[in-house]
């Protein structure tokens, strides 16, 4: 993708068949049709509109580059829909179920009117929260430059796909509104040329403003509209209705907190089932200690520890239908664990310790927890790694760099979970500053990263021991519960915990209070 090219946005709502598979196929097909997908939003599931006797919609938005004029772009989108099995003939039910729907929402900053065939901006985009939300994710995303010859050939377009109609007929009608520089609306001319990236961003700023005025993120987390993670064999996983608790299952003899207690398969399974009964939503399985100064296992040694446990958990009724996360920084271990039944990869290195990790996760198609860490567990607490000019700004910048690399390797943004890495390459004050500055950290991330789910792991960390005077890690559960509540108030979506029961209760209180935070 050429950064200097003008941009487009597309929305892909789906309501029939393999919704996620159809959406991914549509993204790939666009790339094969002279349309370059540059940036994707989160993945949204929403209640069906208009014709309600159909499955929920699956929606996402994308910024794309294209040299196609509007009508040619529309024809290309229809070709993609037809190739994926959509009935575009006269017998098709208007607004009824369909495997894929690609709509043009915005085209640069232009107003385009081609009879009832195509009207841009899409005349009903402001009516639909499942359109405004993913468009708001992309506000401010991308960049543009007119310095290259290629930029002049590219056109910025916003396309939308919803299970509520298509551009041919359902996008008809007049559209006389266009956003001015100050965000207000004024009349637009038909098929006006000269639209650019700034015009597209004006439309996206309007979408973001309307979304915020209607309640913004407070509107998410119900069956009517919520973000979901594609959780491998388990399908789409909603994570916004309440904070998700990730129970820690250490199969290590040298973990800083509970090393050796769950090292055998039978002991590990018992503990996993106990955490599930206590309220864990996810089990995070790790075979390698990442405490400061720990010895590094090979991928083969780590796999020998974790694979039998994952296989055993897949045989247990209490855990077989739970998300199982593999805590590893090795690509080969991640692949083997997912084949055994894991549905999520949790990488404390964010891809820095195995250069094959991002590509491997892209192929696996599961969520990827990308954590911030400098160095390795062996040297991460050296001063060269714990010195920050501004811990919030620096962690945000480094998370952005790592996440951009993951996306470039083929991991869709809707599969990313960001973790600022409490206790990893941070000083005591740095950890406390991060804990207090989570809203600022999120605000410092660019779109769509700013809206992605965040995981925090304060559990029994050393900075809590220093604050409370508790030298024994297992005695820090009260402090962990307090830290977890602060994380939830700061916007965390997943909390990683040793004592699931205590953290679950703290998070439920924090969830209830968060609904009233400004």
C-alpha positions in Angstrom: 0.0 0.0 0.0 1.4 3.4 -1.0 1.0 5.8 1.8 0.9 8.7 -0.6 -2.2 7.3 -2.4 -5.7 8.7 -1.6 -7.9 6.4 0.5 -11.2 4.7 0.6 -13.3 3.1 3.3 -15.5 0.0 2.8 -18.0 -1.6 5.1 -18.7 -5.3 5.0 -21.8 -6.5 6.9 -22.7 -10.1 6.5 -25.7 -12.2 7.6 -25.6 -15.6 6.0 -23.4 -18.7 5.9 -19.8 -18.5 7.1 -19.9 -14.8 7.9 -16.3 -14.4 8.9 -15.1 -16.6 6.0 -17.2 -14.6 3.6 -15.8 -11.3 5.0 -12.2 -12.5 4.7 -12.8 -13.7 1.2 -14.3 -10.4 0.3 -11.2 -8.6 1.6 -8.9 -10.9 -0.4 -11.1 -10.5 -3.5 -10.9 -6.7 -3.3 -7.2 -6.9 -3.4 -7.5 -8.9 -6.6 -9.8 -6.4 -8.1 -7.6 -3.3 -8.3 -8.7 -2.2 -4.8 -6.0 -2.1 -2.2 -7.3 -2.6 1.4 -5.2 -0.3 3.6 -6.8 -0.3 7.0 -9.5 -2.3 8.8 -11.8 -1.5 11.7 -12.8 -3.7 14.6 -15.2 -6.5 13.9 -18.8 -5.8 14.9 -21.8 -8.1 15.4 -25.2 -6.4 15.3 -28.9 -7.4 15.4 -30.3 -7.7 11.9 -32.0 -4.6 10.4 -35.3 -4.3 8.5 -35.7 -8.1 7.9 -35.2 -9.4 11.4 -35.8 -13.1 10.7 -32.2 -13.7 9.8 -28.8 -14.2 11.7 -27.0 -11.2 13.2 -24.9 -9.1 10.9 -21.1 -9.1 10.9 -19.7 -5.7 10.1 -16.3 -4.1 9.5 -14.9 -1.0 7.8 -11.8 -0.5 5.7 -9.8 2.3 4.2 -8.8 1.3 0.7 -6.9 2.7 -2.3 -8.4 2.5 -5.8 -7.9 4.1 -9.2 -11.5 3.2 -10.3 -14.2 5.9 -10.8 -17.4 5.4 -8.8 -19.5 3.4 -11.2 -16.6 1.1 -12.1 -15.9 0.6 -8.5 -19.6 -0.3 -7.9 -19.5 -2.8 -10.7 -16.3 -4.4 -9.3 -17.9 -4.7 -5.9 -21.0 -6.4 -7.5 -18.6 -8.8 -9.2 -17.0 -9.7 -5.9 -20.5 -10.2 -4.3 -21.5 -12.5 -7.1 -18.3 -14.5 -6.9 -19.1 -15.2 -3.2 -22.6 -16.5 -4.0 -24.8 -13.5 -3.6 -28.0 -13.5 -5.6 -28.1 -10.2 -7.5 -31.1 -11.2 -9.7 -34.7 -10.0 -9.5 -35.7 -12.9 -7.2 -33.4 -11.7 -4.4 -35.3 -10.5 -1.3 -34.6 -6.9 -0.6 -32.7 -6.5 2.7 -33.0 -10.3 3.2 -30.1 -12.7 4.1 -27.1 -12.6 1.8 -23.6 -14.0 2.2 -21.9 -10.6 1.5 -22.9 -7.0 0.9 -20.4 -4.3 -0.2 -21.6 -0.7 -0.2 -19.9 2.5 -1.1 -20.4 4.9 1.8 -18.0 7.7 0.8 -15.9 8.4 -2.3 -13.1 10.9 -1.4 -15.0 14.0 -0.4 -17.3 13.8 -3.3 -21.1 13.7 -3.8 -21.9 11.3 -6.5 -25.4 10.9 -8.0 -26.0 8.3 -10.8 -29.8 8.0 -10.8 -30.9 5.2 -8.6 -27.8 3.1 -9.3 -25.4 4.9 -7.0 -25.7 7.7 -4.5 -22.6 8.7 -2.5 -22.5 9.5 0.4 -24.7 6.5 1.1 -28.1 8.1 1.9 -28.7 6.0 5.0 -25.3 5.7 6.6 -26.3 8.1 9.4 -29.3 5.9 10.4 -27.2 2.8 11.2 -25.0 2.4 14.3 -23.4 -0.7 12.8 -22.1 1.7 10.0 -21.1 4.7 12.1 -19.2 2.6 14.7 -16.7 1.0 12.3 -16.3 4.2 10.3 -15.5 6.1 13.6 -12.8 3.5 14.2 -11.0 4.7 11.0 -11.3 8.5 11.7 -7.8 9.9 11.4 -6.3 6.7 10.0 -4.0 6.5 7.0 -2.0 9.3 5.3 -1.8 10.9 2.0 0.7 12.7 -0.2 0.4 14.1 -3.7 4.1 14.0 -4.3 4.2 10.9 -6.4 2.8 10.1 -9.9 0.8 7.2 -8.5 -1.1 9.4 -6.0 -2.8 11.2 -8.9 -4.2 7.9 -10.2 -5.7 6.7 -6.9 -9.2 7.7 -5.7 -10.4 7.7 -2.1 -13.7 5.9 -1.6 -15.8 4.8 1.3 -17.6 1.6 0.6 -20.1 -0.2 2.9 -21.4 -3.7 2.9 -24.4 -4.4 5.0 -27.1 -7.1 5.0 -29.7 -4.3 4.5 -29.4 -3.7 0.8 -27.0 -2.9 -2.0 -26.0 0.1 -4.0 -28.1 -1.0 -7.0 -31.5 0.3 -6.0 -31.1 0.3 -2.2 -28.5 3.0 -2.3 -30.7 5.1 -4.6 -32.2 8.5 -3.8 -30.8 11.9 -3.3 -28.0 12.9 -1.0 -27.6 16.6 -0.6 -25.5 16.7 2.5 -21.7 17.2 2.7 -19.6 18.0 5.7 -17.8 21.4 5.7 -14.4 22.0 7.3 -16.1 22.9 10.6 -18.0 19.7 10.7 -21.3 21.2 9.7 -23.3 20.1 6.6 -24.0 21.9 3.4 -25.3 21.1 0.0 -23.1 19.1 -2.4 -23.1 19.1 -6.2 -23.7 16.0 -8.3 -20.6 14.0 -9.4 -18.3 16.7 -8.2 -14.7 16.0 -9.1 -11.6 16.9 -7.2 -12.3 15.0 -4.0 -9.2 14.1 -1.9 -8.0 12.5 1.3 -8.9 15.5 3.4 -12.5 15.3 2.1 -12.7 11.7 3.1 -11.5 12.5 6.5 -14.1 15.2 6.9 -16.7 12.5 6.3 -15.1 10.2 8.8 -14.8 13.0 11.4 -18.5 13.5 11.0 -19.1 9.8 11.5 -17.0 9.8 14.7 -18.7 12.9 16.0 -22.2 11.5 15.4 -21.1 8.2 17.0 -19.8 10.0 20.1 -22.8 12.2 20.4 -25.1 9.1 20.4 -23.0 7.6 23.3 -20.0 6.2 21.6 -18.5 3.1 23.2 -21.3 3.1 25.8 -23.5 1.7 23.0 -21.4 -1.4 22.6 -21.6 -4.6 24.6 -25.2 -5.8 23.9 -26.6 -8.2 21.4 -27.8 -5.1 19.4 -24.2 -4.1 18.7 -20.9 -5.4 20.1 -17.3 -6.1 19.0 -16.2 -9.7 18.7 -13.0 -11.6 18.4 -12.8 -14.5 15.9 -11.9 -17.2 18.5 -10.7 -20.0 16.2 -12.8 -23.2 16.6 -15.2 -21.4 19.0 -16.4 -18.9 16.4 -17.0 -15.2 17.2 -16.4 -14.3 20.9 -18.1 -11.2 22.4 -15.8 -9.5 24.9 -17.6 -6.2 25.8 -20.5 -7.2 27.9 -18.3 -7.5 30.9 -14.6 -7.8 31.6 -13.2 -11.1 30.6 -11.1 -13.0 33.2 -8.1 -14.9 31.9 -7.0 -17.5 34.4 -3.2 -18.2 34.6 -2.2 -21.9 34.2 1.6 -22.0 34.7 3.1 -25.4 33.9 6.5 -24.4 35.1 8.7 -25.4 38.0 10.1 -21.8 38.3 7.2 -19.3 37.9 7.6 -16.4 40.2 4.2 -17.0 41.9 3.2 -20.7 41.7 6.1 -22.5 40.1 5.8 -26.3 40.4 2.2 -26.4 41.8 0.6 -27.3 38.5 3.5 -28.9 36.6 1.9 -32.3 35.9 -0.9 -32.8 33.4 -3.4 -34.0 36.1 -2.6 -31.1 38.4 -2.8 -28.6 35.6 -6.2 -30.0 34.5 -7.5 -29.8 38.1 -6.4 -26.2 38.4 -7.9 -25.2 35.1 -11.2 -26.7 36.0 -11.1 -25.0 39.4 -10.5 -21.6 37.7 -13.3 -22.3 35.3 -15.6 -22.9 38.2 -14.4 -19.7 39.9 -15.4 -17.6 36.9 -12.5 -17.7 34.4 -13.6 -16.9 30.8 -10.2 -17.9 29.3 -7.4 -20.2 30.4 -3.9 -19.0 29.6 -1.4 -21.9 29.4 2.3 -21.2 29.8 5.2 -23.6 29.9 8.0 -21.0 30.1 8.7 -18.7 33.0 9.0 -15.1 32.1 10.0 -13.8 35.5 13.1 -11.5 35.4 16.3 -13.5 34.9 14.5 -16.8 34.2 16.2 -19.4 32.1 15.1 -19.7 28.4 13.6 -23.0 27.2 13.8 -24.2 23.6 10.6 -24.4 21.6 10.8 -28.2 21.8 11.0 -28.1 25.6 8.2 -25.7 25.9 5.9 -27.7 23.5 6.6 -30.9 25.5 5.2 -29.1 28.6 2.1 -27.4 27.1 0.8 -29.7 24.4 -0.3 -32.6 26.7 -2.1 -30.2 28.9 -4.0 -28.5 26.0 -4.9 -32.0 24.7 -6.2 -33.0 28.1 -8.2 -29.8 28.6 -9.9 -30.5 25.2 -11.2 -33.8 26.7 -12.8 -32.1 29.7 -16.4 -30.9 29.6 -15.6 -27.9 31.8 -12.8 -26.6 29.6 -13.3 -27.9 26.0 -15.7 -25.0 25.1 -13.5 -22.4 26.7 -11.0 -20.2 24.9 -7.6 -21.7 25.6 -4.7 -19.3 25.2 -1.1 -20.4 24.6 1.4 -18.2 26.3 4.5 -18.4 24.1 6.9 -16.3 22.0 7.7 -19.2 19.7 5.9 -19.5 16.4 6.3 -23.3 16.3 4.8 -23.7 19.7 1.9 -21.4 18.8 1.1 -23.4 15.7 1.3 -26.8 17.5 -0.9 -25.4 20.4 -3.6 -24.2 18.0 -3.6 -27.5 16.2 -4.0 -29.2 19.7 -7.0 -26.9 20.5 -5.7 -23.5 21.6 -7.8 -20.6 20.3 -5.6 -17.6 21.1 -1.8 -16.7 21.1 -0.4 -14.6 24.0 3.0 -13.4 23.1 4.9 -11.4 25.8 7.5 -10.3 23.3 5.0 -8.9 20.7 6.8 -10.7 18.0 10.4 -9.6 18.8 11.7 -12.9 20.0 10.7 -15.0 17.0 10.6 -13.1 13.7 8.3 -15.8 12.3 5.6 -15.3 14.9 3.5 -12.6 13.1 3.3 -14.6 9.9 2.5 -17.7 11.8 -0.4 -16.1 13.6 -1.7 -14.6 10.4 -2.0 -18.1 9.0 -3.5 -19.5 12.2 -6.4 -17.0 12.1 -6.7 -16.7 15.9 -6.6 -13.7 18.2 -3.1 -12.4 19.1 -2.2 -10.7 22.4 0.6 -8.4 21.5 2.4 -7.3 24.7 4.9 -4.5 25.1 8.3 -5.6 26.3 11.9 -4.4 25.7 14.7 -6.9 25.6 14.0 -10.5 26.8 12.8 -11.9 30.2 16.5 -12.4 30.9 17.5 -8.8 30.6 14.3 -6.7 30.5 14.9 -5.1 33.9 18.3 -3.7 32.9 18.3 0.1 33.0 18.7 0.4 29.2 15.2 -1.2 28.9 13.4 0.5 31.8 14.4 4.1 31.0 11.6 6.1 29.3 11.3 9.7 28.5 7.5 9.4 29.0 6.3 5.9 29.8 2.8 6.4 28.4 3.9 8.0 25.2 6.8 5.6 24.7 4.8 2.5 25.3 2.1 3.7 23.0 4.6 4.4 20.2 6.3 1.0 20.6 3.0 -0.8 20.7 2.0 1.0 17.6 5.2 0.0 15.8 4.7 -3.7 16.9 1.0 -3.7 16.0 1.8 -2.2 12.6 4.3 -4.9 11.9 1.7 -7.6 12.9 -0.9 -6.0 10.6 1.6 -5.8 7.7 2.3 -9.5 8.2 -1.4 -10.3 7.7 -3.0 -10.2 11.1 -6.3 -8.3 10.8 -6.7 -5.5 13.5 -9.8 -7.2 14.7 -7.7 -10.1 15.9 -5.3 -8.0 17.9 -5.4 -7.5 21.7 -2.9 -5.0 23.1 -1.1 -5.4 26.4 1.1 -2.6 27.8 3.1 -5.1 29.7 2.9 -4.3 33.4 6.0 -5.7 35.1 7.9 -6.2 31.9 10.8 -3.7 31.3 9.2 -1.2 33.6 10.4 0.4 36.9 8.2 0.5 39.9 7.1 4.0 39.1 6.7 3.1 35.5 4.2 0.4 36.4 2.2 2.7 38.7 2.2 5.4 36.0 0.9 2.9 33.4 -1.8 1.7 35.8 -2.9 5.3 36.4 -2.5 6.3 32.7 -4.5 3.7 30.8 -7.0 6.2 29.3 -4.1 8.3 28.2 -2.3 5.3 26.7 -5.4 4.4 24.7 -5.8 8.0 23.5 -2.2 8.1 22.4 -2.7 5.1 20.0 -3.7 5.8 16.4 -6.8 4.4 14.8 -7.9 1.7 14.7 -5.5 0.6 17.5 -7.0 3.1 20.0 -10.2 1.1 20.0 -8.8 -2.5 20.2 -9.3 -4.6 23.3 -6.7 -4.3 25.9 -5.4 -7.0 28.3 -3.7 -6.1 31.6 -1.8 -8.5 33.8 -1.2 -6.9 37.2 -1.5 -10.2 39.1 0.9 -10.6 42.0 3.4 -8.4 40.3 6.5 -7.2 42.1 5.4 -3.5 42.1 2.3 -4.5 44.1 4.5 -6.3 46.6 6.6 -3.1 47.0 3.5 -1.0 47.5 2.0 -3.3 50.1 5.1 -4.7 51.7 4.1 -8.3 50.7 7.3 -10.1 49.8 5.5 -13.4 49.0 3.8 -13.2 45.6 0.9 -15.4 46.6 0.0 -12.9 49.4 -0.7 -10.1 46.9 -4.2 -11.1 45.8 -5.9 -8.2 47.6 -3.6 -5.8 45.9 -4.1 -7.6 42.6 -7.9 -7.2 43.0 -7.5 -3.4 43.6 -5.2 -3.1 40.6 -7.6 -5.1 38.5 -10.4 -2.7 39.4 -8.2 0.2 38.4 -7.4 -1.4 35.1 -11.1 -2.0 34.3 -11.9 1.6 35.2 -9.1 2.6 32.8 -10.6 0.7 29.9 -9.2 -2.8 30.2 -11.2 -5.6 28.5 -9.4 -8.7 29.8 -7.6 -9.2 33.1 -5.1 -11.9 33.5 -5.2 -13.4 37.1 -3.9 -16.1 39.3 -6.7 -15.8 41.9 -9.7 -15.9 39.5 -12.3 -15.7 42.2 -10.9 -12.5 43.8 -10.3 -10.7 40.6 -13.7 -11.7 39.2 -15.4 -10.0 42.1 -13.3 -6.9 41.8 -14.0 -6.7 38.1 -17.8 -7.1 38.5 -17.8 -4.1 40.9 -15.6 -2.1 38.5 -17.8 -3.1 35.5 -20.9 -1.8 37.3 -19.2 1.5 38.2 -17.6 2.0 34.7 -21.1 2.4 33.2 -21.3 5.7 35.1 -17.8 7.0 34.3 -17.7 10.2 32.1 
